[in-house]
């Protein structure tokens, strides 16, 4: 059960093209075997035209499709049709043989509370009190990262970074202005094109003529990084119904000698401000950090659309 011989034929072959589409060569061979039980793989491999083999007239066109069919009823003669055209672009692989991570920039608008004007000054009424309940429309800035892993080490990154804010300048924003969100993880199988495994005439990262492809299992994850120009700190007003007097917590009383029913502005030392004084943000205007702080650059790099030369 073997191949006796083969020859190239011109019947049914051709050369075609269309504006905006790749050129295409269709070639054919007749293959004779000594037994109808000869395996189809043996028949196909008899012709020296493996996957990604270059066409002899145009090296940019590679063997991308084939069809084997019997030429007669006794199964002793077969026809092999092969189509050559430029391979479609493949995902760019990194040094580990998996797709390179890539970034996307997303935008949009949302309505958020507003306490300051465009110059950073507090928005207050004529009496100097902050005006609450104001809102403004704001342009949202989000970077989306598709990151690939060879194993389940992505779980460690989720534990380490999800829900954290940047501890240092990142993506053009100062510390505490970017927050990391883990969105998803899914298993993927990619066709890892043979690169130098069955032939030594292929450059690293390039398909090899006759090379055998393999399936590579990877994990594809999605991450979001959202920008908050006011930082991700909590910034509540320093107000309350109690004050510190000689280090002791006491209820604030009004002019009538009774406990106040509305919160009163406090100084940073815990004492109440003078009547009518505007409140300030807690901790002397610094607010409170409520999210863990992490350095993003080491694990995620810097966002980009087109890499720098």
N, C-alpha and C positions, 0 to 999 in steps of 0.2 A: 504494500500500500504506500506508493511513493509517486512523486511527480516525475514524469518521463522527460518533459521538455515544455518550453513556453516560447511564444513569440508575440511581439507587439503588432497590433493591427490598426488600420485607420478607419474602418467602418464604424460609424457612430461616434467618432471623436470630434472635437471641435475646440474653438477658441472664441470666447465671448466677453463682452464688457458693456457697461452702461455708465453714463455720466454720473459721478458721485458714488459709484459702486466699484468694488475691486475687479480686476481682470480675473478670468477663469479659464483654465485649461481642463478639458476632459480627454482622458487617454484610456486605452483599452489593451488588454492582453488576452490571448487564448492559451490555455494551460491544459496539457494532456497528462492523464494519470494512468497508472496500471491497474487500478481497481476502483470501482464505484464506492468502495468503503473508505477511501482515502479521506482523512479529516479535512474539513474546510480550512482550518487554520494552517495545516500543512500546505494546502494549495495556495492560499493567499501569501504565505511567507516565501514561496518559491520565487516570486518576483521581487527583485531588490528595490523595493519602493515602500519603506516603512513610514510611520507617522512623521510628518514634518520634513520628509525628503523634498529637496528643492527640485523644481521643474528645470529641465535642461535648457530651456529657452529663456527662463525668467526666474532667477534665484529667489526673488521675493515671494513667489507663489510656491506654497508648500502642499504636500499631500495631506488633505484634510478630510476627505470622504472616500469610501470605497463601497463597491457592491459586487458580490460574487454570485453567479447564477449558472446552472447547467446549460450547456450548449446543445446537448442532444439527450435522448431518452435513456441511454445506457449509463450515464453518469461518468463517462470516460473523458469528456471534453468540457471544459469550463471557461467562462468569460469573466475576467476581472476588470471592472470599470473603476477608475480612480479620478477624483476631482482635485485640482490644484488651485489654490487661491491664497492670498495673504491671510495669515492667522489673525483672528480678532485680538485686540489688545488684552493682555492679561494683567491681573493685579500685580503691582510691583512688589517684589518680595524683599524682605530685609535679610540681614546676614544669617538669621536663624531659619530661613526658608519659609517664613509665614508672611502674609500681606503686611505692608507697612501701615501704621496707624495714620489716620487722616482727620482733618478738622473741617467743620462747617460753621459758618457764622449765621446766627438767626437774630431777627429783630422783631419789633412789634410795639404796641402801645398799651399802657395800663393806667388806671387811675389810682393814685396814692395820696395819703394825707400830706399836707404841706404846712410847715411852721415857719419857714424862712423864705425871704425873697431871693431873687436871682443873684444878689450881691452878698448873700449870707446873713443878712440882718433879720432879726425876729419880726414876724408879722404881728403887730399889736394894735389895739384900738387906741383912741385918743387919750385914754387914761393910762396907757402903758401895759395893759393886760394882754397876754397872748390870746389870739382868736382861735378857738378850737372848732373842729368840724370842717375845716377847709380841705379841699382836694384839688389836685392838679393832674393833668395828663402827662405821662412821662414815656420817653422812648426807652424800650427795654433792650438790653444787650446780653446775648447769650452765645457762648461758644459750645459747640457739640463735638465731642471726640468719639470716634470709633476706634477702639483699641483691641488688638488681638493678643491672645495668650496661647501658649502651647500646652498648658496644663491648668489645673485649678488654682494656680497662684493668684488669680483674679479675686478670689475670696479674701485673701489677705489685704489686697488694696481696698476692697469695699469696707472692711473693718477699720482700716487705717484712715481713709480719706472721706468716705461718704458722710455728708453732714458737716464737714469742716470748712473753715475759711482760710484764705491765704495768710501766712504769717509774715510774708515779705512781699515786696513789689513783684507783681506778676501780670502779664498781658497788658502792661501799661497802666495798671491800677495799683494804688498803694495798698499796704497791708489791710486786711479785714474788709476789703471791698468785693472779693470774689468768693462765692460759696459753691461747694462741690456737691453734685447730686449723682448718685448711681441710678441708672435707668433700667438696664436690662443686661442679660447674658444669655447667649444661645450657642448651641453646638453647631458647628459647620464642618462640612467635608469639602475640601478643595482638591482640585486635580493638580498634584504636584508634578509638573512636567519634568521628565528625566533630564538631568543636567550633568553630563559627563559620566553617567553610570554604565552605559553600554557602549560608548564610543568616546574617543579622546579628541574629537575634532570640534567640540562645542565649547563656546566661551561660558564662563560662569553666569548663571541666570538665563541662558539661552537654551531653547529646545535642541535636542540632539537628534539627528536623523536616525530613525530606527529605535530611538530610546523608548523604554517602557514607562508609561505614566503610573503613578501610584496615588492612592487617596490618603490625604493627610487630615487628621481630625484636629480642629482647633476650637477655641472659644472666642466668639465675637461679642464684645461688650460695648455698651453705649453709656456715655457720661455727659452731664451738662454742668456748665459753670456759668452762674448768673451774677451779673454785676449790680452792686448797690452803691451808688456814689456817696451816700451818707454813711457808709459802712454798715456791717451787719450787727452792730451793737444795739442793745435795747436802750432807748433814750426817753424814759418816763420823766414827767415833771416831779420835782422834789417838793411834794405837798403831803399833808397829813392832818390827822386830828390830834396828834400828840407831839410834844416837843421835849427836848432834853433840858432839864434845869438842874445845874450842879451835878450833872452826870446821871440824874434820875429821870425816868420817862413819866411825864405828866400830861394830863389832858389839857388841851388848849381851851381856854374860856374866852367868851366874848365880853363886850362891854356890859352886858346884863348879868355877868357872873356865872353864866351857864355854859356848858360844853358846846363848842361850835357844831353846827350841823353841816357845814361845807368845809372841805379841806382847805388848809391855810398854807401859804408858801413858807418854805423853811430855808434857813441858811445851811451852809455845808457842815456846820458844827452841830446841827440838830435843833437849834433854837428857831423860834418863829421869826419871820421877817416882819418889818414894820407894816402896819395896816396899809393895804393898797399896793404893796410892793409886788412886782411881777415875779412869778416863779421861774426857777431855772431848772435845768436838767440835773438829775442826781449825780452825786460824786463830783461836784464842782463843774458840771457840764460834760464830764467824760463819759457818762453812761456806764453800761455794764456789758462785759463780754460774756456771751452765753454759749458760743460755739467753740469747739476745739480748734486750735490754730496749727496748720501744717504747711510745710514748704511744698508747693505743687511742682516746681520745675524739675526736680530730680526724677519723679515718676512719670509725669505727663508731658514734660517739655514745655515749650512756649507755643501758643497757638499760631498757626499760619495757614494761608491758602496756597500761595505759591512759595516754595522754599527759596531762601536767599541763595544766590549763586556762590 
